[in-house]
Amino acid sequence: MKQKNLLLFILMLFCLSAAAQKQTIYATEFTSRIMVPDKVITTIRSAVIESMRKTNRVTVVDALSAGTDRQLAPLENARYHQAAYLLNGDIVAREATDDGSSHRKYHSRADSFKEKFTLQLELVRSSDNTVVYTGNYEGTGSASGKDATQLSAVENALLNMPYEMGKLIDTYFKVYGSILNAGAENAKKVKTVYINLGFDDPIKEGIRFDVIEENNVSGETTEECKIGEIRVDKMVGPRLSLCKVNKGGDRIKEALQKGASLKLVSRQAKLFDE
């Protein structure tokens, strides 16, 4: 037991030099090229920001509550807040029961509301004004009953927003790390490993990583090969987490025994990941 505690202490000290990877996104005030109630725009925008924040991968600065200087351009405000990226949103299409565009069959009875909209999102790198992502989120929802409102239909159209924003963040804000040491193991494979990411990094329990082995010749990386997959089980320190090995426990064990460098690259979450 004492040896295990000593190992954890050594690993934690080793990890303190790692740098946090969380980047900042400056979310501008969303616009609409068509007639859309302000409450609808606000609700959609809030869902986008909250969904991004829940990933724990990025810090989102809300332009509407961050003391924005309206005399400055959005890009200048992003740089002022030291945000690496600028997020723009524009509602480009909408069909709903409160905008007069719906057919009779679309709103067939009292206390029944439907919502369909297309939100275009744009992610801009603030350092050089380069657009790194443009894509659409299409929301469809409905609400009925005595307490139903158009806004509740909008909220139901946003139920998939956390997953979609999670995919966006997974794609453009990768997390990198490395395996420090094996945890539990048997004669054939490792079952758990310790990694150099923890509380101070943009991860959370459940995040998955691909394990990449680097082959070096005379100090130069010659090739990289995926040899396994791990999942964070428990964060135990600022720069230390215990992970379960989902795949490749035998190859990871072999690589660790020969002193190979094993780096980690975050991978896209599945729909029903915890």
MARFIFI-998039 format. One record per residue (C-alpha): residue number from 1; x, z, y. Coordinates in Angstrom, 3 decimals, m for minus. Last residue first. Layout:
{NUM, {X, Z, Y}}
...
REM end
This chain:
{274, {m21.666, m19.974, 8.967}}
{273, {m21.279, m23.591, 7.969}}
{272, {m24.619, m25.350, 7.472}}
{271, {m23.924, m28.580, 9.335}}
{270, {m20.282, m28.805, 8.259}}
{269, {m17.520, m27.964, 10.682}}
{268, {m15.034, m30.610, 11.736}}
{267, {m11.414, m29.815, 10.934}}
{266, {m8.788, m27.636, 12.560}}
{265, {m5.189, m28.693, 11.929}}
{264, {m2.775, m26.323, 10.209}}
{263, {0.965, m26.603, 9.612}}
{262, {2.883, m25.853, 6.447}}
{261, {6.685, m26.008, 6.703}}
{260, {8.240, m25.996, 3.241}}
{259, {10.136, m22.953, 1.973}}
{258, {10.238, m23.991, m1.688}}
{257, {7.932, m21.149, m2.714}}
{256, {5.569, m21.879, 0.171}}
{255, {5.156, m25.505, m0.933}}
{254, {4.459, m24.530, m4.548}}
{253, {1.864, m21.972, m3.507}}
{252, {0.188, m24.486, m1.203}}
{251, {0.090, m27.038, m4.020}}
{250, {m1.544, m24.566, m6.411}}
{249, {m4.084, m23.325, m3.864}}
{248, {m5.091, m26.881, m3.030}}
{247, {m8.679, m26.305, m1.955}}
{246, {m10.774, m23.484, m0.530}}
{245, {m7.965, m21.035, 0.183}}
{244, {m9.396, m17.970, 1.873}}
{243, {m7.871, m17.016, 5.194}}
{242, {m6.502, m13.798, 6.692}}
{241, {m5.882, m13.983, 10.407}}
{240, {m3.030, m13.113, 12.773}}
{239, {m2.222, m13.845, 16.398}}
{238, {m4.190, m11.181, 18.272}}
{237, {m4.778, m9.301, 14.997}}
{236, {m6.891, m9.030, 11.857}}
{235, {m9.178, m12.062, 12.049}}
{234, {m11.075, m12.246, 8.776}}
{233, {m12.134, m15.031, 6.413}}
{232, {m10.721, m18.072, 8.168}}
{231, {m11.176, m21.076, 5.849}}
{230, {m8.427, m23.031, 4.102}}
{229, {m7.955, m26.611, 2.930}}
{228, {m5.202, m28.203, 0.902}}
{227, {m2.250, m30.559, 0.479}}
{226, {m2.541, m32.949, 3.412}}
{225, {0.695, m34.911, 3.689}}
{224, {3.028, m35.438, 6.616}}
{223, {6.036, m37.728, 6.683}}
{222, {9.640, m38.002, 7.855}}
{221, {9.891, m34.997, 10.163}}
{220, {13.498, m34.807, 11.408}}
{219, {15.712, m31.769, 10.822}}
{218, {18.159, m33.605, 8.585}}
{217, {15.275, m34.915, 6.472}}
{216, {11.968, m33.111, 6.790}}
{215, {8.712, m33.273, 4.831}}
{214, {5.797, m31.668, 6.612}}
{213, {2.980, m30.216, 4.556}}
{212, {m0.462, m30.244, 6.173}}
{211, {m3.168, m27.691, 5.443}}
{210, {m6.555, m28.789, 6.768}}
{209, {m8.303, m25.982, 8.593}}
{208, {m11.775, m24.452, 8.482}}
{207, {m13.475, m22.124, 10.952}}
{206, {m15.550, m19.436, 9.235}}
{205, {m14.403, m16.499, 11.334}}
{204, {m13.725, m17.621, 14.867}}
{203, {m11.037, m19.643, 16.596}}
{202, {m9.885, m20.297, 20.145}}
{201, {m6.861, m17.967, 19.972}}
{200, {m6.377, m14.426, 21.225}}
{199, {m8.294, m12.869, 18.322}}
{198, {m6.200, m14.614, 15.680}}
{197, {m3.945, m17.542, 14.806}}
{196, {m0.554, m17.379, 13.051}}
{195, {m1.941, m17.713, 9.510}}
{194, {m2.032, m15.374, 6.505}}
{193, {m2.951, m16.830, 3.119}}
{192, {m5.530, m16.213, 0.382}}
{191, {m6.053, m17.440, m3.175}}
{190, {m2.525, m18.675, m3.887}}
{189, {m2.020, m20.607, m7.095}}
{188, {m0.726, m20.702, m10.652}}
{187, {0.758, m17.287, m11.439}}
{186, {m1.755, m15.448, m9.295}}
{185, {m2.164, m15.032, m5.569}}
{184, {m3.493, m12.754, m2.839}}
{183, {m1.798, m13.151, 0.536}}
{182, {0.719, m15.939, 0.997}}
{181, {2.755, m16.147, 4.170}}
{180, {2.896, m17.537, 7.680}}
{179, {0.688, m20.598, 7.482}}
{178, {0.723, m22.640, 10.684}}
{177, {m1.357, m23.382, 13.726}}
{176, {m3.188, m26.135, 15.553}}
{175, {m6.658, m26.124, 17.075}}
{174, {m8.325, m29.440, 17.897}}
{173, {m10.259, m29.857, 21.116}}
{172, {m11.537, m33.445, 21.155}}
{171, {m13.108, m33.790, 17.707}}
{170, {m14.128, m30.204, 16.982}}
{169, {m15.508, m29.905, 20.532}}
{168, {m17.736, m32.935, 20.058}}
{167, {m18.835, m31.832, 16.595}}
{166, {m19.725, m28.377, 17.925}}
{165, {m21.641, m30.010, 20.759}}
{164, {m23.767, m31.813, 18.170}}
{163, {m24.286, m28.689, 16.059}}
{162, {m25.202, m26.489, 19.020}}
{161, {m27.554, m29.213, 20.414}}
{160, {m29.694, m29.561, 17.285}}
{159, {m32.433, m27.266, 18.592}}
{158, {m32.540, m29.067, 21.950}}
{157, {m35.778, m31.010, 21.408}}
{156, {m37.445, m27.686, 20.600}}
{155, {m36.440, m26.420, 24.043}}
{154, {m37.949, m29.514, 25.665}}
{153, {m41.229, m28.960, 23.775}}
{152, {m41.168, m25.364, 25.011}}
{151, {m40.750, m26.720, 28.538}}
{150, {m43.817, m28.932, 28.176}}
{149, {m45.823, m25.851, 27.373}}
{148, {m47.356, m24.303, 24.262}}
{147, {m49.020, m20.887, 24.412}}
{146, {m52.430, m22.074, 23.206}}
{145, {m50.945, m24.219, 20.490}}
{144, {m48.607, m27.176, 20.318}}
{143, {m44.946, m27.953, 20.883}}
{142, {m42.885, m31.091, 20.318}}
{141, {m39.291, m32.222, 20.145}}
{140, {m36.966, m35.198, 20.353}}
{139, {m33.456, m35.096, 21.803}}
{138, {m30.991, m37.962, 21.918}}
{137, {m27.453, m36.975, 22.857}}
{136, {m25.415, m39.893, 24.123}}
{135, {m21.688, m40.492, 24.297}}
{134, {m18.721, m40.991, 26.590}}
{133, {m15.359, m39.432, 25.809}}
{132, {m11.790, m39.478, 27.124}}
{131, {m12.533, m40.754, 30.630}}
{130, {m9.197, m40.633, 32.463}}
{129, {m9.162, m38.982, 35.896}}
{128, {m5.391, m38.306, 35.657}}
{127, {m5.070, m34.523, 35.478}}
{126, {m8.814, m33.913, 35.306}}
{125, {m9.375, m35.464, 31.898}}
{124, {m12.961, m36.684, 31.987}}
{123, {m15.694, m35.941, 29.441}}
{122, {m18.904, m37.914, 29.907}}
{121, {m22.302, m37.015, 28.513}}
{120, {m25.371, m39.243, 28.490}}
{119, {m28.618, m37.421, 27.773}}
{118, {m31.453, m39.358, 26.177}}
{117, {m34.932, m37.854, 26.212}}
{116, {m38.036, m37.377, 24.078}}
{115, {m40.530, m34.583, 24.620}}
{114, {m43.980, m33.942, 23.208}}
{113, {m46.724, m31.565, 24.217}}
{112, {m49.998, m30.444, 22.643}}
{111, {m52.257, m27.875, 24.295}}
{110, {m55.041, m30.441, 24.624}}
{109, {m55.075, m33.417, 22.306}}
{108, {m53.574, m36.830, 21.666}}
{107, {m50.503, m36.804, 23.864}}
{106, {m48.416, m39.620, 22.407}}
{105, {m51.584, m41.366, 21.224}}
{104, {m52.672, m41.806, 24.834}}
{103, {m49.411, m43.469, 25.780}}
{102, {m46.706, m41.562, 27.543}}
{101, {m45.173, m42.567, 30.866}}
{100, {m47.028, m40.138, 33.120}}
{99, {m44.058, m37.785, 33.424}}
{98, {m45.551, m34.579, 32.033}}
{97, {m46.303, m35.736, 28.489}}
{96, {m42.777, m36.933, 27.912}}
{95, {m40.689, m40.072, 27.574}}
{94, {m37.185, m39.847, 28.998}}
{93, {m34.161, m42.061, 29.537}}
{92, {m30.782, m41.854, 31.324}}
{91, {m30.402, m38.108, 31.767}}
{90, {m26.900, m37.776, 33.206}}
{89, {m24.213, m35.224, 32.360}}
{88, {m20.651, m34.906, 33.613}}
{87, {m17.980, m32.654, 32.099}}
{86, {m14.576, m32.383, 33.798}}
{85, {m11.529, m31.463, 31.746}}
{84, {m8.266, m29.552, 32.091}}
{83, {m9.920, m26.961, 34.318}}
{82, {m7.610, m25.128, 36.695}}
{81, {m10.596, m24.008, 38.797}}
{80, {m9.198, m25.958, 41.760}}
{79, {m8.553, m28.902, 39.434}}
{78, {m12.208, m28.990, 38.435}}
{77, {m13.249, m28.691, 42.080}}
{76, {m11.049, m31.673, 42.926}}
{75, {m12.656, m33.690, 40.135}}
{74, {m16.135, m32.754, 41.343}}
{73, {m15.298, m34.032, 44.853}}
{72, {m14.791, m31.373, 47.516}}
{71, {m17.120, m30.600, 50.397}}
{70, {m19.517, m29.024, 47.929}}
{69, {m17.036, m26.213, 47.270}}
{68, {m18.272, m24.689, 44.020}}
{67, {m18.528, m20.900, 43.927}}
{66, {m18.546, m20.666, 40.154}}
{65, {m22.287, m20.366, 39.553}}
{64, {m23.511, m23.946, 39.816}}
{63, {m20.194, m25.466, 38.738}}
{62, {m20.375, m23.604, 35.421}}
{61, {m16.834, m23.107, 34.101}}
{60, {m16.705, m23.605, 30.323}}
{59, {m13.883, m21.994, 28.339}}
{58, {m13.173, m23.841, 25.107}}
{57, {m12.935, m23.266, 21.359}}
{56, {m15.146, m20.199, 21.103}}
{55, {m17.715, m22.602, 19.599}}
{54, {m20.443, m20.589, 21.290}}
{53, {m19.207, m21.720, 24.701}}
{52, {m19.937, m25.357, 23.941}}
{51, {m23.490, m24.577, 22.831}}
{50, {m24.065, m22.445, 25.942}}
{49, {m22.938, m25.262, 28.243}}
{48, {m25.051, m27.927, 26.548}}
{47, {m28.139, m25.708, 26.336}}
{46, {m27.824, m24.778, 30.021}}
{45, {m27.710, m28.469, 30.950}}
{44, {m30.876, m29.245, 28.999}}
{43, {m32.771, m26.346, 30.579}}
{42, {m31.567, m27.202, 34.092}}
{41, {m32.570, m30.851, 33.723}}
{40, {m36.025, m29.826, 32.485}}
{39, {m36.490, m27.322, 35.301}}
{38, {m35.471, m29.957, 37.868}}
{37, {m38.321, m32.207, 36.751}}
{36, {m37.164, m35.710, 35.724}}
{35, {m37.675, m38.926, 37.670}}
{34, {m35.038, m41.399, 36.514}}
{33, {m31.291, m41.773, 37.130}}
{32, {m30.820, m38.126, 36.327}}
{31, {m28.045, m35.758, 37.314}}
{30, {m26.233, m32.783, 35.808}}
{29, {m24.393, m30.375, 38.121}}
{28, {m20.773, m30.404, 37.002}}
{27, {m19.351, m28.589, 33.987}}
{26, {m15.644, m27.732, 34.410}}
{25, {m14.035, m27.522, 30.981}}
{24, {m11.166, m25.105, 30.305}}
{23, {m8.739, m25.126, 27.393}}
{22, {m8.195, m22.556, 24.657}}
{21, {m4.814, m22.997, 22.961}}
{20, {m3.344, m19.509, 23.131}}
{19, {0.441, m19.544, 22.848}}
{18, {2.312, m18.051, 19.895}}
{17, {4.956, m15.428, 20.746}}
{16, {2.921, m12.548, 19.364}}
{15, {2.873, m14.095, 15.897}}
{14, {6.100, m12.583, 14.559}}
{13, {5.026, m9.104, 15.611}}
{12, {1.740, m9.516, 13.734}}
{11, {3.556, m10.754, 10.621}}
{10, {5.892, m7.776, 10.634}}
{9, {2.971, m5.332, 10.930}}
{8, {1.056, m7.075, 8.141}}
{7, {4.089, m6.890, 5.855}}
{6, {4.554, m3.192, 6.614}}
{5, {0.913, m2.526, 5.754}}
{4, {1.345, m4.320, 2.407}}
{3, {4.566, m2.414, 1.631}}
{2, {2.842, 0.887, 2.375}}
{1, {0.000, 0.000, 0.000}}
REM end
